[in-house]
Amino acid sequence: MTEMRTLKVALLGCGNVGAQVARILIEDADALAARTGARLQLSGIAVRNVNSRRDVDLPQELFTTDAETLVKDADLVIELMGGIEPARTLILSALRNGACVVTGNKALLAQDGPTLYEEADKAHVQLSYEAAVAGAIPILRPIRDSLSGDRITRVLGIVNGTTNYILDQMDSTGAQFADALAEAQRLGYAEADPTADIEGHDAAAKAAILASLSFHTRFALENVHCEGITSVSAADIAAAKDAGFVIKLLAIAEKLSDAEGGEGVSVRVHPTLLPREHPLAAVRGAFNAVFIEAENAGELMFYGQGAGGTPTASAVLGDLVSAARRLVLGGPGRTETTTGHVPALPIDAAVTSYYIGLDVADEPGVLARIAQLFAEHGVSIEIMRQTIHRDAESNVESAELRIVTHRASEAALAATVEAVKGLDVINSVTSVLRVEGV
Amino acid sequence: MTEMRTLKVALLGCGNVGAQVARILIEDADALAARTGARLQLSGIAVRNVNSRRDVDLPQELFTTDAETLVKDADLVIELMGGIEPARTLILSALRNGACVVTGNKALLAQDGPTLYEEADKAHVQLSYEAAVAGAIPILRPIRDSLSGDRITRVLGIVNGTTNYILDQMDSTGAQFADALAEAQRLGYAEADPTADIEGHDAAAKAAILASLSFHTRFALENVHCEGITSVSAADIAAAKDAGFVIKLLAIAEKLSDAEGGEGVSVRVHPTLLPREHPLAAVRGAFNAVFIEAENAGELMFYGQGAGGTPTASAVLGDLVSAARRLVLGGPGRTETTTGHVPALPIDAAVTSYYIGLDVADEPGVLARIAQLFAEHGVSIEIMRQTIHRDAESNVESAELRIVTHRASEAALAATVEAVKGLDVINSVTSVLRVEGV
């Protein structure tokens, strides 16, 4: 029997995910060696403070504050520090030294991915980041490898568990946003400062990564139109529910053709109505899922836990074992397939269906006038429903009008809504929400 | 710019899937070259009769009956003939010549996979077969690569669209099995001879492949306990529905420990009750899905089209592009990870929950006697529900008893059912079905 090679693994960061990665590397050493063909030796864990309390009991001698030295001596580097610096400098240093790098740093990838990918290409080593999108769910590898002979046309992702938990709570209990957020914070699903989640920034970084792999073009955060869920009201949710929809925060990347036959990709994050029978509508609580439409494969969905130390560690270790196998076999790095140059489209070019709620005067002919206005702007109405309310005390009647349009451009819709606001029979526009899956 | 290398692709078989693979290879040649770094040139299509009508209009000069010569000259061989011979001989010949092979031949893999895997290992080439399980759904690659740093504990798969369509029809319309089968045949979801589907043989071959990759051990068809859906009655479905369950034909592979701490894998196919809120319960019509439980990742589900020419072609092309990339980069073949030796367990060792329907005498003390009998055999009851029917004419009362057990071994359950049959208060055992997901 030949002696087994040892590969040195440097771990940068020991938070929620890092601590579980370290635990599994130690506890499952034999199984990982069998899978890999090499012993994966955890050579050190770089942290800011070696005496901090950790989620997991780990050998004290592994901890160091000297990340640079640790990286210099490693065959494989796992970066789980988060943030831009020093993560960026350490990853670039590792790649230049010929180490394979596994990272879960979505913010860094979305901001500066191209620099990192180029460095990995130059050094002929692997840079893997399955953990950066949808936690434990294998989604990047299937897109990159399994669907490499197909053409993805659209990606719809529930990629932020915090907002999915909040919207699910609002949907099932009727709670207002602020109350559902407070509950999510109490249960640990939302952080004390929830901005990155509820404003959609976290989902936007993931959208940029999904779009880049799906459309073989490098999209950055600045290409992603981003709206969070802070303005979604209990009334929006109730109205959507009543009409057979559920509201989800979706990361969307889809290929669109313009009138001249030019192609582009619309990458965006916003609250979206989905029909209750859509596979994504059943994704409850803090779970994540990514729904993919491809020309040949048709509809695919990938579902699982999108966060949490142990689930995310599973994705990190999958990348690590794959990179280690390649090192053992002596093969070359991965071919990057982000070779295309499909332009990112501005949000005005996005084409989707819309849900519009209007508070209107209860007068004859109102529906006809509104319908005509939509038609004049080239926005076709799929469903129009009016509900009359009578105030018990004042006996005054008001009418609520709910419209679901066929697919239309953001620009056409915005112009329509502006024009509708100018009608004297309109009291207010109560909601404008995008719809997918109809 | 360097000149692009050409890789010769031999296609064996031109049925439903093969014709679509040929079409895409020709139509998407430029995109595939961009993804791969080489031109994939379809060098020929081996068929039994070059003049047969095809689903797709393809250049007549590509067709040949001489598969051997075609294979000898190919860099990549796609085998979509099905059946054992001549597919087996041609694949072995291709591997020995150093060609990478992509196949969707589940029957051959389940019967003789180990021979093929060894030959591919020896020749340092890739043997890929994503299309053999769950059509378009990327499932084998995620199991092999993405979950390589985790431990899969259980796999539950809806991997046969024909039976899922039939059971779904029975569930939604109340139809009997024979009528639902006839409808499936009329719509093309079931073949004229539906034996391989409805008896579970097709699902059993896929179960062997899923189990082998999930548990790093080579399981063959003979290790799979197989029951089809022919004995599932409309009454079974109605009773399950009434109790909050749906009946699905599942391919199951799960790791079990025996009392002595020994480990084994139970691989089986049988009709199974699932709670309606389980993610697999929502998989309707001819769709497929695979639900995976892993120690670290937790619960994952992969959903999509399990059959059909174009969707399955997507999986074939994903394998082809991945193999071609490897050839272009000059890297080694894939490491096989089926290095373990976990024993396959007989069906008696399987541990699951059970649903038991009993037609019993409506007498005092019957429930207590039955409950005691279950307890004596070590089978714990989770739910017990009695419904009294009164025949309007005869005025005779009969009682129907429905029991859902906690997890118990097949052996214990079988002994319990035998004992129950011997009770004088039992008119008949109306159904015994396995339950997952409770």
Interface residues (C-beta under 8 A of the other chain):
Chain A: Q20 I24 D28 A31 L32 A34 R35 G37 E130 A136 I137 P138 R141 P142 D145 S146 L147 S148 G149 D150 R151 H216 P279 A282 A294 N296 A297 G298 E299 L300 M301 F302 Y303 G304 Q305 G308 T310 P311 A313 S314 A315 V316 L317 G318 D319 L320 V321 S322 R325 R326 V328 L329 G330 G331 P332 T335 T337 T339 G340
Chain B: Q20 I24 D28 A31 L32 A34 R35 G37 E130 A136 I137 P138 R141 P142 D145 S146 L147 S148 G149 D150 R151 H216 P279 A282 A294 N296 A297 G298 E299 L300 M301 F302 Y303 G304 Q305 G308 T310 P311 A313 S314 A315 V316 L317 G318 D319 L320 V321 S322 R325 R326 V328 L329 G330 G331 P332 T335 T337 T339 G340
